[in-house]
Amino acid sequence: MSYHWNWGILLSPVSTGEPTTYLGWLLSGLWVTVTVSLSAWVIALIVGSFFGVLRTVPNKTASAIGTVYVAIFRNIPLIVQFFIWYLVIPELLPVSIGTWFKQLPPGTQFFSSSIICLGLFTAARVCEQVRSGINALPRGQRGAGLALGFTQWQTYRYVLLPVAYRIIVPPLTSEFLNIFKNSAVASTIGLLDLSAQARQLVDYTAQTYESFIAVTVAYLLINLIVMTLMRIVEHKSRLPGYIGGK
């Protein structure tokens, strides 16, 4: 193979005149990827938990709302959703809000659209995990909560959800990992995340292998850190008598 390896290119100043190196580009992309993913995960966990509860309450209307949400966000390809949130939603908002959004700096538009899109997309998946966790609990737990005088929502808050979350730590770990990988799709609307910076590095240096090997290592490190942290959480939150418990 006639390819010329040059790992030193990562430490070379960028040819655009910016006061940084090509490695600096990759690190800035890594920061964007981590920030977008963590912000989207907060949205996914909150919204997903809400709709997961809706899908299990003894109310057909509430359950139907949760089902529709999951059906919409799980059946539309993620890349299409990114373009919808970036290009279509601002046109459907009230004129004042839509105009305000379009006048934001491009980077802010890309960033906010990516967080909302990725968060709501992942929330549909978290919703199903939460629903499964609640449905895995003995029916008597709900009845016991109500018998103690708790309202329906108090029963979920103090009795059902604390146990359900502990059961679904392993599948939530998978979703947490996926949100970092899915964030790469945000580069299609212009977000300069890790994958976008890697392509930019290739465009300016033609050092394809160095660029994407570095990016691969970065994603592997992210996944390793997430898996290690979630294993600690799973170990600390185990309940005897339940899946994964001692």
C-alpha positions in Angstrom: 0.0 0.0 0.0 1.4 3.4 -1.0 -0.3 5.4 1.7 2.0 7.7 3.6 1.4 7.6 7.3 1.9 10.9 9.2 0.6 11.0 12.8 2.5 14.2 13.3 -0.2 16.0 11.2 -2.4 16.0 14.3 -0.1 18.4 16.0 0.4 20.6 13.0 -1.2 24.1 12.9 -4.4 24.1 10.8 -4.0 25.6 7.3 -7.0 27.9 7.9 -5.0 30.3 10.0 -6.8 29.5 13.3 -4.6 29.4 16.4 -5.1 25.7 16.9 -3.9 22.3 15.6 -5.7 19.5 13.8 -5.8 17.7 17.1 -7.4 20.8 18.5 -10.2 20.5 15.9 -10.8 16.9 17.0 -10.9 17.8 20.7 -13.3 20.6 20.0 -15.5 18.1 18.1 -15.2 15.7 21.0 -16.4 18.4 23.4 -19.4 19.2 21.2 -20.3 15.4 20.9 -20.1 14.9 24.7 -22.0 18.1 25.5 -24.8 17.4 22.9 -25.1 13.8 24.0 -25.3 14.5 27.8 -27.8 17.4 27.3 -29.9 15.2 25.0 -29.7 12.3 27.6 -31.2 14.6 30.3 -34.2 15.3 28.0 -34.5 11.7 27.0 -34.6 10.5 30.6 -37.1 13.1 31.7 -39.4 12.9 28.7 -39.0 9.1 28.3 -39.9 8.5 32.0 -43.0 10.7 31.7 -44.3 8.9 28.6 -43.3 5.5 30.1 -45.5 6.2 33.1 -48.3 7.4 30.8 -48.2 4.1 29.0 -48.8 2.2 32.2 -51.5 4.3 33.9 -55.0 2.8 34.0 -56.2 5.5 31.7 -56.8 4.7 28.0 -56.4 8.3 26.8 -53.1 8.8 28.6 -51.8 5.4 27.4 -52.8 6.2 23.8 -50.9 9.5 24.0 -47.8 7.6 25.1 -48.2 5.0 22.3 -48.6 7.7 19.6 -45.4 9.4 20.8 -43.4 6.2 20.6 -44.8 5.3 17.2 -44.0 8.7 15.7 -40.4 9.1 17.1 -39.4 5.5 16.6 -40.7 5.1 13.1 -39.2 8.2 11.5 -35.5 7.8 10.6 -33.3 9.9 12.9 -31.6 11.8 10.0 -35.1 12.9 8.8 -35.9 14.1 12.3 -32.8 16.2 12.4 -33.8 18.0 9.2 -37.4 18.4 10.5 -36.2 20.0 13.7 -33.7 22.3 11.9 -35.6 23.2 8.8 -39.3 22.5 9.3 -40.2 23.2 12.9 -38.9 26.9 12.9 -41.4 27.5 10.0 -44.3 26.0 12.0 -43.6 28.1 15.1 -45.2 31.5 15.6 -43.5 34.1 13.4 -41.7 35.9 16.2 -40.3 32.7 17.7 -39.3 31.3 14.3 -37.6 34.6 13.3 -35.8 34.7 16.6 -34.5 31.2 16.1 -33.3 31.9 12.5 -31.4 35.0 13.7 -29.4 33.0 16.2 -25.7 32.2 15.2 -25.6 29.1 13.0 -23.7 27.1 15.6 -26.3 27.8 18.2 -29.1 26.7 15.8 -27.2 23.5 15.0 -26.5 22.8 18.7 -30.0 23.4 20.0 -31.8 21.6 17.2 -29.5 18.6 17.7 -30.1 18.4 21.4 -33.9 18.6 21.1 -34.0 16.1 18.2 -31.7 13.6 19.7 -33.3 13.9 23.2 -36.8 13.4 21.9 -35.8 10.5 19.6 -34.0 8.7 22.5 -36.9 9.5 24.8 -39.2 7.2 22.8 -36.7 4.4 23.4 -36.3 5.2 27.1 -40.1 5.3 27.3 -40.3 1.6 26.3 -37.6 0.7 28.8 -39.4 2.5 31.7 -42.7 0.9 30.6 -41.1 -2.6 30.7 -39.5 -1.9 34.1 -42.9 -0.9 35.6 -44.7 -3.8 34.0 -42.1 -6.2 35.4 -43.1 -5.3 39.0 -45.6 -7.4 40.9 -49.1 -5.9 40.6 -49.3 -5.9 44.4 -46.8 -3.1 44.6 -49.2 -0.6 43.0 -52.0 -1.8 45.2 -49.9 -1.5 48.3 -49.0 2.1 47.5 -52.6 3.0 46.9 -53.6 1.2 50.1 -51.1 3.3 52.1 -53.0 6.4 51.0 -50.7 7.5 48.2 -52.2 9.0 45.1 -51.6 7.4 41.7 -48.7 9.7 41.0 -47.2 9.4 44.5 -47.4 5.6 44.0 -45.3 5.9 40.9 -42.9 8.4 42.4 -42.2 6.6 45.7 -43.0 2.9 45.0 -42.9 1.9 41.4 -40.3 4.1 39.7 -37.5 3.7 42.2 -37.6 -0.1 41.7 -38.2 0.0 38.0 -35.2 2.3 37.4 -33.0 -0.2 39.1 -34.3 -3.1 37.0 -33.7 -1.3 33.7 -30.1 0.0 34.3 -28.7 -2.5 31.8 -31.0 -1.5 28.9 -30.6 2.2 29.8 -26.9 1.7 29.5 -27.3 0.6 25.9 -29.5 3.7 25.2 -26.9 5.9 26.9 -24.2 4.5 24.6 -26.4 4.8 21.6 -27.0 8.5 22.2 -23.3 9.2 21.8 -23.1 7.2 18.5 -26.4 8.7 17.2 -25.0 12.2 17.8 -22.8 11.7 14.8 -25.9 12.1 12.6 -26.1 15.7 13.7 -23.2 16.5 11.4 -25.6 16.3 8.5 -27.3 19.6 9.5 -23.9 21.3 10.1 -23.0 20.6 13.7 -19.2 20.4 14.0 -19.1 17.3 16.2 -16.4 14.7 16.4 -17.3 13.0 13.1 -17.7 16.3 11.3 -14.3 17.5 12.5 -12.7 14.2 11.3 -14.1 14.8 7.8 -12.9 18.3 7.9 -9.4 17.1 8.9 -9.4 14.7 5.9 -10.5 17.5 3.5 -7.5 19.7 4.6 -4.8 17.1 5.0 -5.9 14.0 3.0 -4.7 11.9 6.0 -7.8 9.7 6.1 -6.6 6.8 8.3 -5.0 9.0 11.0 -8.2 11.0 11.2 -10.7 8.2 11.5 -8.5 6.0 13.7 -8.2 8.9 16.2 -12.0 9.4 16.0 -12.6 5.6 16.5 -10.3 5.6 19.6 -12.2 8.7 21.0 -15.6 6.9 20.6 -14.2 3.7 22.2 -13.0 5.7 25.1 -16.4 7.4 25.5 -18.1 4.0 25.5 -15.6 2.5 27.9 -16.2 5.4 30.4 -20.0 5.2 30.1 -20.0 1.4 30.5 -17.7 1.6 33.6 -19.8 4.3 35.2 -23.1 2.4 34.5 -21.6 -0.8 35.9 -20.9 1.0 39.1 -24.5 2.4 39.1 -25.9 -1.1 38.4 -23.8 -2.6 41.2 -24.8 0.0 43.7 -28.5 -0.1 42.8 -29.1 -3.8 42.8 -32.1 -5.1 44.7 -32.2 -8.7 46.0 -34.9 -10.8 44.3 -34.9 -8.8 41.1 -33.1 -9.1 37.8 -29.4 -8.6 38.4 -29.9 -8.6 42.2 -28.0 -10.9 44.5 
